[in-house]
Amino acid sequence: MRIALFSEVFLPKIDGITNRLRHTIEHLVHDGHEVTVFAPDGSLPEHGGAEVVRIPGVPLPLYPEVRVSAPDPRILLHLLRWEPDLVHVVNPACLGLWGALAATLLRIPIVASFHTDLPRYLPDYGLGFLEPAIWPLLRRVHGLAHLNLCPSRFTRDDLHAHGIEPVGIWRGGVDTELFHPRRRSVEMRERLAGGPVTGPLLLSVGRLSHEKNLESLLPVLDAHPEATLAFVGDGPARAALERAFARRHAHFAGFLRGEELATAFASADLFLMPSCTETLGFVVLEAMSAGCPVVAARAGGIPDLVIHEETGLLYDPRDPGELLAAVTSLLQQPGKCRFHARLARKRAEESTWASETRGLVREYRKAIAIAATGRIWPRIARLVL
């Protein structure tokens, strides 16, 4: 089929959404589908055999990595000329909204996917007062879709509770050949630690921002001064975090990608995920695939991946004692670490990008079938009303 993808962010930006899109596009094209991507100006012009139509925009003040795009007639003209079988808007906010409106006018089936829990992010940026207004907006935008998708059961239930229907699950996958335990490396351990490693090496991977709850890891280092915590990634809170962790054994390694990132996961002794706002948590799945035992907050979509006492350990993010107890139990019991790593790897092997993309195509066909029975004006009315 012909698929038009709209995304508010795209390569070369590095985050969970661009990682998801990169692999999905490659597998869609490999399976014989045609893909065109609509993305903000500054994106790569092509990826994996898919053309990228770049739409001008301006940086969002509080989140400059995201660009705000005005309505652009090229969207409608390109869709008219190319005649896609389906339009998929990823995390629709601005560009995705214009894509959904254009598809609605052209009677093209629409799938919308929800990946970033914006309402839960707002308090960390001092904008919690906006939360009551965000859900009605999301409900109107997602109401244009014939089918909505999200990465986890927790997020699906949240969307249902706020009146967004129908909702299916598109978890996304992991490259199990790239993220593999055999990549463990002494050289990478020293790079992550910023020098010789004399104790356990703990790892955190992701955007360095306040909503990731990274300062909650401070008591872990206080209780285990022999351990080193490596932060992989960057973001607006890096300077504040560097100050907070200055007196502990912590090292900020910056961005890693590809084989270097996979080697980092395989080379650490524990992976820590304290964030409470993840709709899924790709880095958790990558750690599991690389055989790195996971300790994660019991929040958001993480429990879809980590089964407590099987594929890792979960803790109540409101109880710092549970986090410390989980880390301590694994550091003191190497056999328990190996047990969780083995089960985690097995779970990751069930979530390859090839299988997840085939599941996505089944959802696309479901949306096309739903669209064949629907009408245009009730969906436009849901946006206005």
Rosetta blueprint (number, residue, H / E / L):
1 M L
2 R E
3 I E
4 A E
5 L E
6 F E
7 S E
8 E L
9 V L
10 F L
11 L L
12 P L
13 K L
14 I L
15 D L
16 G H
17 I H
18 T H
19 N H
20 R H
21 L H
22 R H
23 H H
24 T H
25 I H
26 E H
27 H H
28 L H
29 V H
30 H H
31 D L
32 G L
33 H L
34 E E
35 V E
36 T E
37 V E
38 F E
39 A E
40 P E
41 D L
42 G L
43 S L
44 L L
45 P L
46 E E
47 H E
48 G L
49 G L
50 A E
51 E E
52 V E
53 V E
54 R E
55 I E
56 P L
57 G L
58 V E
59 P E
60 L E
61 P L
62 L L
63 Y E
64 P E
65 E E
66 V E
67 R E
68 V E
69 S L
70 A L
71 P L
72 D L
73 P H
74 R H
75 I H
76 L H
77 L H
78 H H
79 L H
80 L H
81 R H
82 W H
83 E L
84 P L
85 D L
86 L E
87 V E
88 H E
89 V E
90 V E
91 N L
92 P L
93 A L
94 C L
95 L H
96 G H
97 L H
98 W H
99 G H
100 A H
101 L H
102 A H
103 A H
104 T H
105 L H
106 L L
107 R L
108 I L
109 P L
110 I E
111 V E
112 A E
113 S E
114 F L
115 H L
116 T L
117 D L
118 L H
119 P H
120 R H
121 Y H
122 L H
123 P H
124 D H
125 Y H
126 G L
127 L L
128 G H
129 F H
130 L H
131 E H
132 P H
133 A H
134 I H
135 W H
136 P H
137 L H
138 L H
139 R H
140 R H
141 V H
142 H H
143 G L
144 L L
145 A L
146 H L
147 L E
148 N E
149 L E
150 C E
151 P L
152 S L
153 R H
154 F H
155 T H
156 R H
157 D H
158 D H
159 L H
160 H H
161 A H
162 H L
163 G L
164 I L
165 E L
166 P L
167 V E
168 G E
169 I E
170 W L
171 R L
172 G L
173 G L
174 V E
175 D L
176 T L
177 E L
178 L L
179 F L
180 H L
181 P H
182 R H
183 R H
184 R L
185 S L
186 V H
187 E H
188 M H
189 R H
190 E H
191 R H
192 L H
193 A H
194 G L
195 G L
196 P L
197 V L
198 T L
199 G L
200 P L
201 L E
202 L E
203 L E
204 S E
205 V E
206 G L
207 R L
208 L L
209 S L
210 H H
211 E H
212 K H
213 N L
214 L H
215 E H
216 S H
217 L H
218 L H
219 P H
220 V H
221 L H
222 D H
223 A H
224 H L
225 P L
226 E L
227 A L
228 T E
229 L E
230 A E
231 F E
232 V E
233 G L
234 D L
235 G L
236 P L
237 A L
238 R H
239 A H
240 A H
241 L H
242 E H
243 R H
244 A H
245 F L
246 A L
247 R L
248 R L
249 H L
250 A E
251 H E
252 F E
253 A E
254 G E
255 F L
256 L L
257 R L
258 G H
259 E H
260 E H
261 L H
262 A H
263 T H
264 A H
265 F H
266 A H
267 S H
268 A L
269 D L
270 L E
271 F E
272 L E
273 M E
274 P L
275 S L
276 C L
277 T L
278 E L
279 T L
280 L L
281 G L
282 F H
283 V H
284 V H
285 L H
286 E H
287 A H
288 M H
289 S H
290 A L
291 G L
292 C L
293 P L
294 V E
295 V E
296 A E
297 A E
298 R L
299 A L
300 G L
301 G L
302 I H
303 P H
304 D H
305 L L
306 V L
307 I L
308 H E
309 E L
310 E L
311 T L
312 G E
313 L E
314 L E
315 Y E
316 D L
317 P L
318 R L
319 D L
320 P H
321 G H
322 E H
323 L H
324 L H
325 A H
326 A H
327 V H
328 T H
329 S H
330 L H
331 L H
332 Q H
333 Q L
334 P H
335 G H
336 K H
337 C H
338 R H
339 F H
340 H H
341 A H
342 R H
343 L H
344 A H
345 R H
346 K H
347 R H
348 A H
349 E L
350 E L
351 S L
352 T E
353 W H
354 A H
355 S H
356 E H
357 T H
358 R H
359 G H
360 L H
361 V H
362 R H
363 E H
364 Y H
365 R H
366 K H
367 A H
368 I H
369 A H
370 I H
371 A H
372 A L
373 T L
374 G L
375 R L
376 I L
377 W H
378 P H
379 R H
380 I H
381 A H
382 R H
383 L H
384 V H
385 L L
